[in-house]
């Protein structure tokens, strides 16, 4: 029986999907090794979408579905840059708090106390 062009494309797509799935499994094991965490029970659910366990794993460990399934590190690089920007923005407030604590001064009037006030 001769394969049609669509049969060939379907077979190639299935083969490529299996290769990507194996790559994703390898990236999960790498992340688990580096972060000292357990892998998710499954990566995909029955319809081929990321499983709930996979999504929780990604969210809980600061990963990216793009990285996990496609090897694309751009979202992780952007998130890293955002964290650096946040750290830089918070640094003056942290320094003020450290100075206040070191001087046994009272809490700065313009900072919230964490007791519901803003």
GUDREN-818256 format. One record per residue: x negated, y, z negated of N, C-alpha, C in turn. Coordinates in steps of 0.05 Angstrom, whole numbers, plus 5000, padded with zeros to 4 digits. Atoms other than C-alpha are relative to their C-alpha. Example, Ala and Ser with C-alpha at 12.3 -4.5 7.8 and 13.67 -1.06 7.14 Angstrom:
REM GUDREN-818256
498249765000475449104844498250245000501649765001472749794857501550224986
***
This chain:
REM GUDREN-818256
498349765000500050005000498250255000501649764997497150665022501050224981499249785018496951234972500550255016499449744987500051894993498350214988501649775010496752564982501050074972498949935026501452704923499349784979500950215018499752024893497150044991502949955005492352184898499750244981500249775017493352874867501049934972499050085026497452574810497949844985502150175012492052054797497650174991502249835008486652584797500750184977499149835023490653034750500049834975499950175024491752454702497149944990502750055007484352294704498750244987501149765012482453014691501150064973498749965027487453054633498749824980501350195019484252434601497150104994502749895005477252754609500250234981499749775018479753394576500849914972499250105026483052994520497649894985502550115012476452634507498250234991501649775007472853304507501150134975498749885024477953574457499549834975500750185023476852964412497250054990502749955008469453094413499750274986500249745013470453834395501349984972498850045027475053614337497949884981502050135018469553154310497750194994502149805005464453714317501050194978498949815019468954194279500249874972499750145025470253674225497249964987502650035011462853544217498950264988501049745009461054284212501550114976498349885021466954484168500549814976499650195021466953854126503049964994497250055003474353724138500849745015499050244986478553134162501450085026498749944974481053104234503149974998497150035000488453164250500749715008499150274994492452514256500249965031499750014971493752674330499550275012500449744986492053204381502550075016497749944983498153134426502449844990497650155006505352944415500949855025499150174978509552504461500250145026499749864974510753044513497550135010502549894991503453234518499250274989500649745012503853874478498349954975501550035025499254004418501949914978498350105022501953614359500050214977499949835024504053964294497449974984502450045016498053644260497650145013502149864986493453934314500250304995499649715004496454624308499350084971500849945028495754604232497049994996502950035002488554364238498650255011501249764988486954944285500450244983499349775017490455464241498549994973501350035027487655194175497050045001502949994998480555204201498950225017500949774985480355844241499049945028500850084973479655494308501950115021498449904978482755624375500949765018499150214982487055174419498550025027501649974975483355474479497349864997502550135003476855234450500349694998499650285004479554564428500649855026499250154976482754364494498650085026501349914975478954774545497050074997502849935004472254924513499550295002500349714996473555674519499550134973500749885026469956034463500750304998499449715001472256744481501950084978498349925023478056754431498549994973501550025025473256534376498150234997501949775000468257074395501550264993498449765006473757604394500850004971499250015028476257364326497650064982502449955016469157384299499450305000500449714998468358104324502050154983497949865016474958304292499449974970500750035028472658014225497750194992502249815005466158414230501050294998498849735001470159044245501550044974498549985025474658904186498150034976501949985022468758794140498850285000501249734999465659454164502050214990497949815009472259814152500449994970499550035028472959534082497550064982502449975015465759634061500050254982500049765018466560354035501949964975498250055023472560133991498849814981501350195018468759543964497750134984502149855013462859993948501150174978498749835020467460473911500949844976499150175021470459903871497649904983502450095014463559633854498850224982501049775016461360323831501750054976498249955022467560403789499749794978500350225019466659723756497350034986502649975012459259853745499850234981500049775017460660523713502149984978497850045019466360243671502050235002498149784995470560793703502849885003497350094996477960763711500449945030499350084973481160483774500450255017499649764983480860973833502950055005497249924998487361353837501349945027498950034973488161273912500049715010499950284992487560503913502249864985497850155013493360033899498849814978500950185022492759613835500649715004499250274996495858993863502549934984497750045017501859073817502650105014497649924985506759243873500150295008500049724991505159973880498250045024501649934976502260283942498650264997
***
